[in-house]
Amino acid sequence: MLKPPRKPHRVLRLALLLFRPICTSSSHKDPIRLLKLSADTKNLKYGKMIHAYFITGNQATEHNKIEMNSLVNFYAKCDEILIARKLFDSMHTRNVVSWSALMAGYLHNGFLLEVIRLLKDMISDSNIRPNEYIFATVLSSCSRSGRVEEGLQCHGFAFKCGLMFHQYVRNALMYIYSKYLCVQEAMWIFNSVPRNDIFAYNSVMTGLVENGHFREGVEVVRKIVFECMNWDNVTYVNVFGLCACTRNKRLGLQVHGKMITSYVKVDEYISSAVINFYGRCGGTLNARIFFDHLQSQNVVLWTAIISAYFQSGSFEEALALFGKMKLAGVVPNEFTFAVLLNCCTGLSALRFGYLLHACIEKSAFKDQLIVGNALINMYAKGGNIAAAYKVFSGMIYRDTITWNAMICGYSHHGLGNHALQVFQEMLAAEEHPNYITFVGVLSSCSHLGFVKEGFYYLTNLMKHFRIEPGLEHYTCIVGLLSKAGQLDDAINFMRSTPVKWDVVAWRTLFNACHVHQNYVLGKWIADLLLRMDPDNVGTYILLSNMYAKGKMWDGVAKMRKLMRDKNIKKEPGVSWIEIKNATHIFVSEDINHPDYSQIYKKVNELLDMIRPLGYVPDTSAVLHDIEDEQRHDHLSYHSEKLAIAYGFLRIPLEAPIVVIKNLRMCADCHLAVKLISKVMNRMIIVRDTNRFHHFQNGCCSCADYW
């Protein structure tokens, strides 16, 4: 009967028992092999023992390239990159292996710019010619760090060296072209060899799927099928990922059937890809059945099923699965925490997010990039932008997603100056901004009314970073001109820009017409919006408000009649506030809360305090903004006022009051909360469907434009 193979650390321990007699021989190969085994198993303890042997035997000197290269490789793979660099710098002579080992170490440890600097040093300081491994490493660093110019230069250098068609180099080139440049160029590189093996297919599929080129991905799948290639596990993972991204349930079911009939050895990666596919395609039940029938369920698979529920919008069920995972004795990893934090973001449930953050602090994952990014996103969207920045400032490593989360978070909170400051820090850190970055930047310019700066970012800086402006960027410019009151310039910009404007862009200009009381242009845009989206209740309500503001009561009556005829009803206003371990939900004129009598009393106290400051109820908002809250006597008891009053009753004085609302704040509540923040000397944060409103000292972060 065959014995099972020993685990790597047991093999290493056995080898070290034989180490002394081996090393007394004249051969240097055996200690080198042991050092390689230590590197592959990341066994720092035993590797240091071998290093000590080299030192005592006078082998680890700056002249012994083989031993020094092995040590550089060992320390780099064991994440001791500073020691690896110190050994590298001590070498009098280096070969291509020396440079390659250190570059690979920097790449795997996330020091991407250092890899590019090393290539420049290698070319300028020595006559060593890079090999295919070095080109692949440098190209990977360029793609991961967004260094497109350096990537193009590296492509040209590889072409001159005759290594462009090497498998590793081709794969790295295809990835950087598909991510940043031109997918057609990536496909040209792929098709430059008449017949590819499955590894090349897997590489190009990975690049296409990760960077959103799904149509080309489907073409590659067709080629794989046409050429009767034997699929491996990576192929199945890629194709299931493609089906998930395109929501192609039919193709995914066919691939699942092929997997079953091909008797593929299903590992955790394929299983998680299948679960992700069903979750993304609305088959959460199928994903759960597949998961429940797996023989073993490790952290990867638990994370996959939690993510499946998250993808389907079942946030509470996903969080409940976390409890079952803990009962099963499975320890979460950084990806588990990231998905759970995103579920909290979807629910605006900071209470559970605080608990997760505490678990993360106790675990070994608090410095993980993906966890930090998810924490910033959760706190920013949950209303605690200060906590988001605290996480951001404490992160050891940051990527583009990190910077984007902070910039867009500040922008969404109306804190444009803070967002632009973070953007300047991003540029100073030599981090490459992307499409999303400039959405946050231009949105911040819009909040601040920075017309000149906004156009500079759009026409100059985006071009500098090779980013093609899209609809979101142009819509921000429309919002920017609208905020500045330049409505004629905004409409001219929309007419002159060759882009298909959507409902969001026109509604942005329509809202500006309401704020700036340009009723003629507003009526024209409203008619256009009703043709584009005849069932959107927001257009009817905003147009009704515009008529009411201009005292055009016939127009108000016409809008109300049109809504009745089309059976269009406004969603009732709901607000909620988290206090300790519970979420308290309020509707307008709510009497179902057990403490409603105290809440109503507190509301009346607050309104009595702000009347001397000039507060007068805005009856137009009652009559025309929220249909279920029309009666003047009950204007005071809108849902957000009730939630804020309850916050004053139950939340400590030093803590801000954070309220979430499902609809746009009405003008009356906005004015009242501004004045309440002043008389009570309290920070009040309200998130409505448009943005966060930070009320403090009688002012709002939106500058009364929302």
C-alpha positions in Angstrom: 0.0 0.0 0.0 1.4 3.4 -1.0 2.1 5.9 1.8 0.7 9.4 1.5 3.3 12.0 0.6 4.9 13.9 3.4 4.0 17.6 3.9 6.6 20.1 2.8 7.6 21.2 6.3 8.1 17.5 7.3 10.3 16.9 4.2 12.3 20.0 5.1 12.8 18.9 8.6 14.0 15.4 7.5 16.4 17.0 5.0 17.9 19.2 7.7 18.6 16.1 9.8 20.7 14.9 7.0 22.1 18.4 6.4 25.5 18.1 8.1 26.8 15.1 6.3 25.6 16.4 3.0 27.3 19.8 3.5 30.6 18.2 4.3 30.8 17.1 0.7 32.3 19.2 -2.0 28.9 19.9 -3.6 27.1 23.2 -3.0 23.9 22.0 -4.7 22.2 20.3 -1.7 22.1 23.3 0.6 20.9 25.4 -2.4 18.1 22.9 -2.9 17.2 23.1 0.8 17.2 26.9 0.6 14.8 26.7 -2.4 12.6 24.4 -0.5 12.6 26.8 2.4 11.6 29.6 0.0 8.8 27.6 -1.6 7.4 26.7 1.8 8.1 30.2 3.2 9.9 28.6 6.2 11.9 31.5 7.5 13.4 29.6 10.4 15.0 26.8 8.4 16.1 29.2 5.7 18.0 31.3 8.2 19.7 28.2 9.5 21.0 27.6 6.0 22.0 31.2 5.7 24.0 30.8 8.9 25.7 27.7 7.5 26.7 29.7 4.4 28.2 32.5 6.6 30.2 30.0 8.8 31.4 28.2 5.7 32.3 31.6 4.1 30.0 30.8 1.2 27.5 33.7 1.5 29.9 36.3 0.3 29.4 39.1 -2.2 31.4 37.1 -4.8 29.4 33.8 -4.6 26.5 34.6 -7.0 24.7 31.3 -6.8 24.5 31.3 -3.0 23.6 35.1 -2.9 21.0 34.7 -5.6 19.4 31.9 -3.7 19.3 33.9 -0.5 17.8 36.9 -2.3 15.1 34.7 -3.7 14.5 33.1 -0.3 14.1 36.3 1.6 12.0 37.9 -1.1 9.6 34.9 -1.1 9.4 35.0 2.7 8.3 38.7 2.5 11.6 39.9 4.0 12.2 42.3 1.1 14.4 44.6 3.1 16.9 41.8 3.9 16.7 40.7 0.2 17.6 44.2 -1.0 20.4 44.5 1.5 22.0 41.2 0.2 21.4 42.3 -3.4 23.1 45.6 -2.8 26.1 43.9 -1.2 26.8 41.8 -4.3 29.9 43.0 -6.3 28.7 41.2 -9.5 25.2 40.3 -10.4 23.6 38.3 -13.2 20.1 38.3 -14.6 18.9 35.8 -11.9 19.9 38.4 -9.2 17.8 41.1 -10.7 14.9 38.8 -11.5 14.7 37.4 -7.9 14.6 40.9 -6.4 12.1 42.2 -8.9 9.8 39.3 -8.3 10.0 39.9 -4.6 9.1 43.5 -4.9 6.2 42.6 -7.2 4.7 40.0 -4.8 5.2 42.4 -1.8 3.3 45.2 -3.6 6.2 47.6 -4.2 5.3 48.0 -7.9 7.2 51.2 -8.6 10.4 49.7 -7.2 10.2 47.0 -9.9 10.2 49.6 -12.6 13.1 51.5 -11.0 15.1 48.3 -10.8 14.7 47.7 -14.5 16.0 51.2 -15.2 18.9 50.6 -12.9 19.6 47.3 -14.5 19.7 48.8 -18.0 21.8 51.9 -17.0 24.2 50.3 -14.5 25.0 47.0 -16.1 25.3 45.3 -19.5 22.9 42.5 -18.5 20.1 41.8 -21.0 16.7 41.2 -19.5 15.1 37.8 -20.0 11.5 36.8 -20.4 10.9 36.5 -16.7 12.1 40.1 -16.0 9.9 41.5 -18.8 6.8 39.6 -17.5 7.5 40.9 -14.0 7.9 44.5 -15.1 4.9 44.4 -17.3 2.8 43.0 -14.4 4.0 45.8 -12.2 3.1 48.4 -14.9 -0.4 47.0 -15.3 -1.0 46.8 -11.5 0.3 50.3 -10.9 -1.3 51.9 -13.9 2.1 52.9 -15.4 0.9 52.7 -19.1 3.8 54.8 -20.5 6.4 52.5 -18.9 4.4 49.5 -20.1 4.6 50.7 -23.7 8.3 51.3 -23.4 8.8 47.8 -22.0 6.8 46.4 -24.9 9.1 48.1 -27.3 12.2 46.9 -25.4 10.9 43.3 -25.4 10.3 43.6 -29.1 13.9 44.7 -29.7 15.1 41.8 -27.6 13.1 39.3 -29.6 11.1 38.2 -26.5 7.7 39.7 -27.3 6.3 36.3 -28.4 7.5 34.4 -25.4 4.5 33.0 -23.5 5.0 34.9 -20.2 5.7 38.2 -22.0 2.7 37.8 -24.3 0.4 37.0 -21.4 1.6 40.1 -19.5 1.3 42.3 -22.7 -2.3 41.1 -23.4 -3.3 41.9 -19.8 -1.9 45.5 -19.8 -3.4 46.2 -23.3 -6.8 44.8 -22.3 -6.9 46.8 -19.1 -5.6 50.2 -20.1 -5.1 50.5 -23.9 -6.9 48.7 -26.7 -8.5 45.3 -26.5 -8.0 45.0 -30.3 -4.3 45.2 -29.7 -4.5 42.6 -27.0 -6.4 40.3 -29.3 -3.8 41.0 -32.1 -1.0 39.9 -29.7 -3.1 36.8 -28.8 -3.7 35.9 -32.5 0.0 36.6 -33.5 0.7 32.9 -32.9 -1.3 30.5 -35.2 -2.2 28.0 -32.5 -2.2 28.6 -28.7 -2.2 26.2 -25.9 -4.7 26.2 -23.0 -2.4 28.4 -20.9 -2.4 31.2 -23.4 -6.2 30.9 -23.7 -6.5 31.1 -19.9 -4.3 34.2 -19.8 -6.2 36.1 -22.4 -9.5 35.1 -20.8 -8.3 36.3 -17.4 -7.4 39.7 -18.8 -10.6 40.1 -20.8 -12.9 39.1 -18.0 -11.2 41.1 -15.3 -11.3 44.3 -17.5 -14.8 44.0 -18.7 -14.3 42.9 -22.4 -17.0 40.3 -22.3 -17.8 40.2 -26.0 -14.2 39.3 -26.8 -14.2 36.8 -23.9 -17.2 35.0 -25.6 -15.2 34.9 -28.8 -12.3 33.3 -27.0 -14.6 30.6 -25.5 -15.9 29.8 -29.0 -12.3 29.4 -30.2 -11.5 27.0 -27.3 -14.6 24.9 -28.2 -13.8 25.0 -31.9 -10.2 23.9 -31.4 -11.4 21.1 -29.1 -9.0 22.2 -26.4 -8.9 20.2 -23.1 -10.2 22.5 -20.4 -8.3 22.7 -17.1 -9.5 24.1 -13.8 -8.4 27.6 -14.6 -10.5 27.5 -17.8 -13.6 26.6 -15.9 -13.0 29.3 -13.4 -12.6 31.9 -16.2 -15.6 30.8 -18.2 -17.9 30.7 -15.1 -16.6 34.2 -14.2 -17.5 35.4 -17.8 -21.0 33.9 -17.4 -21.4 35.6 -14.1 -20.3 39.0 -15.4 -22.6 38.8 -18.5 -25.5 37.2 -16.5 -25.5 34.5 -19.2 -27.3 31.8 -17.3 -27.8 29.6 -20.4 -24.1 29.4 -21.2 -23.3 28.9 -17.5 -25.7 25.9 -17.3 -24.1 24.4 -20.4 -20.6 24.8 -18.9 -21.8 23.3 -15.6 -23.1 20.3 -17.5 -19.8 19.9 -19.4 -18.0 20.1 -16.1 -20.1 17.2 -14.7 -19.8 15.0 -17.7 -16.1 15.6 -18.1 -15.4 14.2 -14.6 -13.3 17.2 -13.7 -11.7 17.2 -10.3 -13.6 20.0 -8.7 -11.5 22.1 -6.3 -12.5 25.0 -4.1 -11.8 27.5 -6.9 -14.2 25.9 -9.4 -16.8 25.4 -6.6 -16.6 29.1 -5.6 -16.8 30.1 -9.3 -20.0 28.0 -9.7 -21.5 29.5 -6.6 -20.6 33.0 -7.8 -22.1 32.3 -11.2 -25.5 31.3 -9.7 -25.4 34.1 -7.3 -24.8 36.7 -10.0 -27.5 35.2 -12.3 -30.3 35.3 -9.7 -30.0 31.6 -8.8 -29.2 32.0 -5.1 -31.2 28.9 -4.3 -29.2 26.9 -6.8 -26.0 28.3 -5.3 -27.1 27.3 -1.9 -28.0 23.7 -3.0 -24.6 23.4 -4.7 -22.9 24.6 -1.5 -24.9 22.4 0.8 -23.9 19.3 -1.2 -20.2 19.9 -1.1 -18.3 17.4 0.9 -16.1 20.0 2.6 -16.8 23.7 3.1 -13.8 25.8 3.8 -13.5 29.5 4.2 -13.3 30.1 0.4 -16.6 28.4 -0.2 -18.3 30.0 2.8 -17.1 33.4 1.4 -18.5 32.5 -2.0 -22.0 31.6 -0.7 -22.1 34.8 1.4 -21.1 36.8 -1.7 -23.8 35.0 -3.7 -26.4 36.3 -1.3 -24.8 39.8 -1.4 -24.9 39.8 -5.2 -28.6 39.1 -5.1 -29.3 41.9 -2.6 -30.1 39.5 0.2 -27.9 41.4 2.7 -29.5 40.2 5.9 -29.3 36.6 4.8 -25.7 37.1 4.0 -25.0 38.4 7.5 -26.9 35.6 9.0 -24.7 33.1 7.2 -21.7 34.6 8.9 -23.1 33.3 12.2 -23.6 29.8 10.8 -20.0 29.9 9.5 -18.7 30.7 12.9 -20.8 27.9 14.4 -19.2 25.5 11.8 -15.8 26.5 13.2 -14.6 28.1 10.0 -12.3 31.2 10.6 -13.1 34.1 8.2 -10.4 35.6 6.0 -10.0 39.0 4.6 -12.3 38.4 1.6 -15.1 37.2 4.0 -14.8 40.4 6.0 -14.8 42.5 2.8 -18.1 40.9 1.6 -19.7 41.3 5.0 -18.7 44.9 5.2 -20.2 45.5 1.8 -23.5 43.9 3.1 -23.5 46.4 5.9 -23.0 49.1 3.3 -26.0 47.8 1.4 -28.1 47.9 4.5 -26.7 51.2 5.9 -26.1 49.1 9.0 -23.3 50.7 10.9 -24.2 48.8 14.0 -23.2 45.5 12.5 -20.3 47.2 10.8 -18.8 48.3 14.1 -18.9 44.7 15.3 -17.2 43.5 12.2 -14.6 46.2 12.6 -13.9 45.1 16.1 -13.4 41.5 14.9 -11.1 42.7 12.2 -9.0 44.6 14.7 -8.6 41.4 16.8 -7.7 39.4 13.7 -4.6 39.5 11.5 -6.5 41.2 8.6 -6.7 44.8 9.7 -3.8 45.8 7.4 -5.2 43.9 4.4 -5.9 46.3 1.5 -9.3 44.8 0.5 -10.5 45.1 4.2 -9.4 48.7 4.5 -11.1 49.6 1.2 -14.4 47.9 2.4 -14.2 49.7 5.7 -13.8 53.1 4.1 -16.7 52.4 1.8 -18.9 51.2 4.6 -18.2 54.2 6.9 -18.5 56.7 4.1 -21.9 55.4 2.8 -23.1 54.8 6.4 -22.7 58.4 7.4 -19.5 58.4 9.5 -17.1 60.1 7.1 -14.7 60.8 10.0 -14.3 57.1 10.7 -13.7 56.5 7.0 -10.9 58.9 7.0 -9.4 57.5 10.2 -9.3 54.1 8.5 -7.8 55.7 5.3 -5.1 57.5 7.2 -4.1 54.4 9.1 -3.7 52.2 6.0 -0.1 50.9 5.3 -0.9 50.2 1.6 -3.3 52.0 -0.7 -4.4 51.4 -4.2 -6.6 53.3 -6.7 -9.7 51.8 -5.1 -8.6 53.2 -1.7 -8.1 56.7 -3.0 -11.4 56.6 -5.0 -13.4 55.4 -2.0 -12.1 58.4 0.1 -12.5 61.0 -2.7 -16.0 59.8 -3.6 -16.9 59.5 0.0 -16.0 63.1 0.7 -17.8 64.2 -2.5 -21.0 62.3 -1.6 -21.0 64.1 1.8 -20.7 67.4 0.1 -17.2 68.0 1.5 -15.6 69.0 -1.9 -12.5 70.7 -0.5 -11.6 67.6 1.5 -12.1 65.4 -1.7 -9.9 67.7 -3.8 -7.2 67.7 -1.1 -7.2 63.9 -1.0 -6.9 63.9 -4.8 -3.8 66.1 -4.7 -2.3 63.7 -2.2 -3.1 60.9 -4.6 -1.2 62.6 -7.4 1.7 63.4 -5.0 1.8 59.7 -4.1 2.2 58.9 -7.8 -1.0 56.8 -7.8 -2.6 56.5 -11.2 -6.2 58.0 -11.2 -8.9 56.2 -13.2 -12.4 56.8 -14.6 -14.0 56.6 -11.1 -11.5 59.0 -9.6 -12.5 61.8 -11.9 -16.2 61.2 -11.3 -15.5 62.0 -7.7 -13.3 64.9 -8.5 -15.7 66.5 -10.9 -18.6 65.9 -8.5 -16.6 67.8 -5.9 -16.1 70.7 -8.2 -19.8 70.7 -8.8 -20.6 70.9 -5.1 -18.1 73.8 -4.7 -19.1 75.6 -7.9 -15.5 75.4 -9.3 -16.3 75.9 -13.0 -12.7 76.7 -14.1 -11.2 73.9 -12.2 -13.8 71.4 -13.4 -13.1 72.1 -17.0 -9.4 71.9 -16.4 -9.8 68.4 -14.9 -12.1 67.3 -17.8 -10.1 68.7 -20.7 -6.5 68.6 -19.5 -5.8 66.2 -16.7 -8.0 63.4 -17.9 -6.3 63.6 -21.3 -2.9 63.5 -19.6 -3.8 60.2 -17.9 -5.3 58.8 -21.1 -8.8 58.6 -19.7 -11.7 59.1 -22.1 -14.5 61.1 -20.5 -17.8 59.4 -20.2 -21.4 60.2 -19.6 -20.8 60.4 -15.8 -18.1 63.0 -16.2 -20.2 65.1 -18.6 -23.1 64.9 -16.3 -20.9 66.3 -13.5 -20.1 69.3 -15.7 -23.8 69.9 -16.3 -24.3 69.8 -12.5 -21.3 72.1 -12.1 -22.7 74.7 -14.5 -26.2 74.3 -13.0 -24.9 74.8 -9.5 -23.2 78.1 -10.6 -26.5 79.3 -12.1 -25.1 79.1 -15.7 -28.2 77.3 -17.1 -27.8 78.6 -20.6 -24.2 77.4 -20.7 -25.3 74.0 -19.3 -27.9 73.6 -22.0 -25.4 74.7 -24.7 -22.9 72.2 -23.3 -25.4 69.4 -23.6 -26.3 70.3 -27.1 -22.6 70.6 -28.2 -21.3 67.5 -26.5 -21.6 64.3 -28.7 -22.9 62.0 -26.1 -26.3 60.4 -25.6 -27.7 62.1 -22.5 -29.7 60.0 -20.1 -32.5 60.8 -17.7 -30.0 61.5 -14.9 -28.3 64.3 -16.8 -31.6 66.0 -17.8 -32.9 65.7 -14.3 -29.8 67.4 -13.0 -30.5 70.4 -15.2 -34.2 70.2 -14.3 -33.5 70.3 -10.6 -31.3 73.4 -11.2 -34.2 75.1 -13.0 -36.3 74.4 -9.8 -33.6 75.9 -7.5 -32.9 78.9 -9.7 -36.6 79.4 -10.5 -36.2 79.2 -14.3 -39.7 77.9 -15.0 -39.7 78.2 -18.8 -36.6 76.0 -19.3 -37.8 73.8 -16.4 -41.1 73.1 -18.2 -39.4 72.3 -21.4 -37.0 69.8 -19.7 -39.9 68.3 -17.8 -41.8 67.6 -21.0 -38.6 65.9 -22.4 -38.2 63.8 -19.2 -41.8 62.7 -19.2 -41.3 61.4 -22.8 -38.1 59.7 -21.8 -39.4 58.1 -18.6 -43.2 58.6 -18.3 -43.5 56.6 -15.1 -40.9 58.3 -13.0 -42.7 59.8 -10.0 -39.8 62.2 -9.2 -40.3 64.2 -12.4 -44.0 64.8 -11.6 -43.3 65.8 -8.0 -40.5 68.1 -8.9 -42.5 69.8 -11.6 -45.4 70.1 -9.2 -43.1 71.8 -6.7 -41.8 74.1 -9.3 -45.4 75.2 -10.2 -46.1 75.6 -6.5 -43.0 77.7 -5.9 -44.1 80.0 -8.8 -47.7 80.0 -7.5 -48.9 78.4 -10.7 -51.7 76.4 -9.1 -53.2 75.3 -12.4 -50.0 73.5 -13.2 -50.0 71.9 -9.7 -53.6 70.6 -10.3 -52.6 69.4 -13.8 -49.7 67.4 -12.4 -51.8 65.8 -9.7 -54.5 64.8 -12.1 -51.9 63.4 -14.5 -50.5 61.3 -11.7 -54.0 60.0 -10.7 -54.8 59.2 -14.3 -51.6 57.2 -14.8 -52.0 55.6 -11.3 -48.5 56.9 -10.3 -48.1 57.0 -6.6 -45.3 58.5 -4.5 -43.4 56.1 -2.2 -44.2 57.0 1.4 -41.4 58.7 3.4 -39.5 56.4 5.7 -36.6 57.4 8.0 -34.5 55.2 10.3 -31.9 55.7 13.0 -29.5 53.2 14.7 -29.3 53.4 18.4 -27.2 50.9 20.4 -28.2 47.5 19.1 -31.5 48.4 17.4 -32.7 50.2 14.2 -35.7 52.4 14.8 -37.9 53.0 11.7 -40.3 56.0 11.4 -43.0 57.0 8.9 -44.7 60.3 8.8 -47.1 60.9 11.7 -45.9 57.7 13.2 -47.7 56.6 16.4 -46.6 53.0 16.4 -43.3 53.5 18.2 -43.5 52.7 21.9 -42.0 56.1 22.8 -44.1 58.1 20.3 -45.5 60.4 23.0 -42.0 61.4 24.2 -40.9 61.8 20.6 -43.8 64.1 19.7 -43.2 66.2 22.8 -39.5 66.5 21.8 -40.4 67.5 18.2 -42.6 70.3 19.5 -39.9 71.5 21.9 -37.4 71.7 19.1 -39.8 73.6 16.8 -40.6 76.1 19.6 -36.9 76.7 20.0 -36.3 77.6 16.3 -39.3 79.8 15.8 -37.6 82.8 17.3 -34.8 82.3 14.7 -37.4 82.8 11.9 -38.7 79.3 11.2 -42.0 79.4 9.4 -43.5 76.1 8.1 -43.2 75.7 4.3 -46.7 74.8 3.4 -45.9 74.4 -0.2 -43.7 71.4 0.7 -46.6 69.8 2.5 -49.1 70.3 -0.3 -46.9 69.4 -3.2 -43.8 67.5 -2.1 -45.0 64.5 -0.1 -48.4 63.3 -0.9 -49.0 61.4 2.4 -48.1 64.4 4.5 -50.4 67.0 3.1 -52.2 68.3 6.2 -50.8 71.5 7.7 -51.5 70.5 11.3 -49.2 67.5 10.9 -46.4 69.2 9.0 -44.2 68.9 12.1 -44.2 65.1 12.1 -42.4 64.2 9.0 -40.4 60.9 9.4 -36.9 62.6 9.6 -38.1 65.0 12.3 -39.4 62.1 14.4 -36.1 60.2 13.9 -34.0 63.2 14.8 -36.1 63.9 17.9 -35.7 60.3 19.0 -31.9 60.7 18.5 -31.9 63.7 20.9 -33.7 61.5 23.5 -31.4 58.5 23.2 -28.0 59.4 21.8 -25.2 60.9 24.0 -24.5 64.6 23.6 -21.0 64.1 22.2 -22.2 61.8 19.3 -23.7 63.1 16.0 -27.2 62.1 15.1 -27.3 60.1 11.8 -30.6 59.5 10.0 -31.2 57.7 6.7 -34.2 58.6 4.6 -35.6 56.8 1.5 -36.7 60.0 -0.3 -35.4 63.5 -1.0 -35.6 65.8 2.0 -38.3 68.4 1.7 -37.6 72.1 2.0 -39.4 72.4 5.3 -37.4 69.7 7.0 -34.1 71.0 5.6 -34.7 74.4 7.0 -35.9 73.1 10.3 -32.9 70.8 10.8 -30.5 73.5 10.0 -31.9 75.7 12.7 -32.1 72.8 15.2 -28.4 72.1 14.7 -27.7 75.7 15.7 -29.9 76.0 18.8 -28.8 72.5 20.0 -25.1 72.9 19.0 -25.2 69.4 17.6 -24.0 67.7 14.4 -27.0 66.2 12.5 -26.4 64.0 9.4 -29.2 63.1 7.1 -28.7 60.9 4.1 -31.5 61.2 1.5 -31.6 59.8 -2.0 -29.4 62.6 -3.4 -26.6 63.0 -0.9 -25.5 63.4 2.7 -26.5 66.6 4.5 -24.2 67.6 7.3 -26.1 70.1 9.5 -24.0 72.1 11.9 -24.2 75.7 13.3 -27.2 76.4 11.2 -25.6 75.5 7.9 -25.7 72.4 5.6 -22.9 70.9 3.6 -25.1 71.0 0.5 -25.2 74.8 0.7 -29.0 74.6 0.2 -28.6 73.0 -3.2 -29.9 69.4 -3.4 
